[in-house]
C-alpha cells in the first residue's frame, strides 16, 4: 500500500532520480483523489495545492479520452506561456511533473512515461529493484 513508509521512500528516491534527468522543478505522486503520496521539489512549491489540482485535471482528461474514444489515458499536459505541468498515469496513482523550462517538454514526457510504469509496479508490490531506468 502506498502509505507504507518503505514505499513512500522508494517513490521519493524515484522522484529525485527523475529530477536528475529533467528540468522539472516539482514532482509528486498522488492518488486519484489528490492525496499526496510523495513529493520532491528543487524550488519552493506547494505540494498540497499541486496534488489537489491534479485530481481535477486528471478527471477531465480521462473524460475527454473516453468521450473521444482515444483509448487509455497516458498523460495530461497543461502548458502555459511560462511553463508546463504533466500528469502521467501510474495505475491507481498520478505522477506529476512541473517545469518552467518549455524546451524540455518532449524529453520530460518520455521520462515520465517510463517512470510512471515503475511507480505503478512499486505501489502494487511488484518491484523490488528501483535501479535507474535508461531514457
N, C-alpha and C positions, 0 to 999 in steps of 0.2 A: 504494500500500500504506500502511496506517495507521501504520507505523513511520517513514515518511518525515518528517523534521523539519518540512518545509513543511506537510504535512497536520496534524501534531500542533499546530502553531502556529495554523492555521485553526480547528481544533476548539477549542483553548483560547480563542480570541477569541469563538467562539460561546458557550462556557460562561460567559464573562464577560458577554456580552450577555444571556443568559438570566438571570443573576444580577441584572441591572438591572430586568427585568420581573417578577421574582418575589421571594418571601421565602425562597428556598432558601439554606441555609447551606453546603451542599456539592453539587457537581455533578461528574459523571465520565462519561467514555465508556470502556467496557471491551469486550473481545471476549467471545465466548460462553464462553470458558474462564476468564474472570475476570481476565485480564491488563489492567492499566491502560494506556490509550492517552493520555488527557489527564485532568487533574483541576484543579478550581478550588474553593476554599473561602473563605468570608468569615470563618469562625472555624476554630479548630483542629479537624481531623478526620483520621482515619486512612484515607488513600486506599487502601492495600493491603487493609485489612480490608473496607472498603466494596466494593471491586472483587471480592474473593473470595466474599463472601456473596452478591453479586448473581447470580453464575453459578448457584448452587444454587437461589436463589429463582426465577430465570427458568426453569430446567429444570422445576421444579414447576409453575409457571404454564402452560408450554407443554403439559405432560402433562394438566393439568386442562382446558384449552381443547380439546385433541384428543379426550380421552375423552368430553367433553360435547358435542362437535361444534359448538363456538362459532365456528368459522372461524379466521382468522389472529389470533394474539395481538397486541393493541395495546399493552397495558401491564399491569403487575402493581403493585398498590397494597398496601403494608403500613402499617397505621395502628395506632398505639398511643395511649394516653391523653394523651401529651405531644408527639406529632408524627407524621410520616409519611415514607415513602420511596416514590418512584415509579420503576419501571423501565420505560422506554419502548422498544419495539422499533425499532431503527435498522438493519434488514437483518441483516448479519453482526455487528453491534455492539449495545450496550445503552447508552442514555442514562439516567443515574441522577440523581435529584434528591432531596435530603433536607432536611426543614424541621421546625422546632418550632412553626410557625405554622399550626395546623389550619384557620383560617378561609380560608386562601388555596388550599386544595386544588383546588377547581374550576378556577380560573384556571391553576394550575400544570399540571394535566392538559392543558389546551388548549395552553399554550405548549410543553410538552414534545412533544406530538404533532407540532406544526408543525416544531420544530427537529430532531426525530428524522429526518424526511424530508430535511432539509437536510444533516444529518451523513451519512446514507446516501449521498447524492449526492457529497459531498466524498470519502469514503473509496473510492468507486467511480471517482473521477476525472471525474465528470460535472458538476462545479460549479466555475466559475471565480470568480464573484462571491459574496462572503459578506456582502453588504449585509443590513441588518436585515429581519426578517420582521414584517409587521404582524399583531398579535394582536387 
